[in-house]
Amino acid sequence: MARRGKFARLVDDFVATVGELGGSVDPAVVAAELQARIDAIAAQLHVTPQTVLRTYIDDEWGREMATTMMADVKGRAAKPAGPPEHFAARVAGRLVAALGQAMLYATTNGDHQQPVPAMDLRQAAEAVSGLGLAIHEAPPDGQIVTVGADVVAWTRTTLRVFRDQLGAGTWSSCPCGEQHGQHDTDAAVLAAVNNDLLLLPMPGPDNGEVARNPGAED
């Protein structure tokens, strides 16, 4: 009974902390995520879930995880500021394709079903829309497109998440659990994403502005 009591307190702490920070979350989702973490640790350490809950899950888990989640959510919601960037049209098209791959991998690997998804699909979709509109609204010669700083930032963030998930082996083109060549596919996609990130300007150390946009020179 004591162990069940601790589980319930952790869930309650998470939900209450999210509420204090201006958000809301379904307690059932929090409970499912906590149980999944407990089960994963138990399998890795070859102990029972009850032992994990009693020994390896800190009493502050609920508050700490909720605080981290809300900080991440608020950080994603902040709209980046700065001047627009200029890209060669074919570079903008390449970035649209890269974002499409990122969203496909996220969906294939069930990221949207996680309590705290690694990828913000709303931002990814905003980036695709922004780049698409920039291409559509380009001058008649179609050589250079102008993209807002927010779209550039969302594109960079999305592709970085994609790169990190691929690099860690968390996402795969086929997460079926069996090996049938997807490792080579994922390695090739990871190399492509690393190259795509080089097309984007890096934010400056102080205000996020950049001195040079390599994408505009291609």
GILINJO-V626449 format. One record per helix or strand of 2 or more residues. SS is the DSSP state (~ for helix, > for strand). FROM is the first residue (numbers start at 1). LEN is the number of residues. If there is no record, write none. Layout:
# GILINJO-V626449
[[SS FROM LEN] [SS FROM LEN]]
This chain:
# GILINJO-V626449
[[~ 2 19] [~ 27 19] [~ 49 8] [~ 61 17] [> 85 4] [~ 89 20] [~ 111 3] [~ 121 16] [> 144 4] [~ 149 19] [~ 182 17] [~ 214 4]]
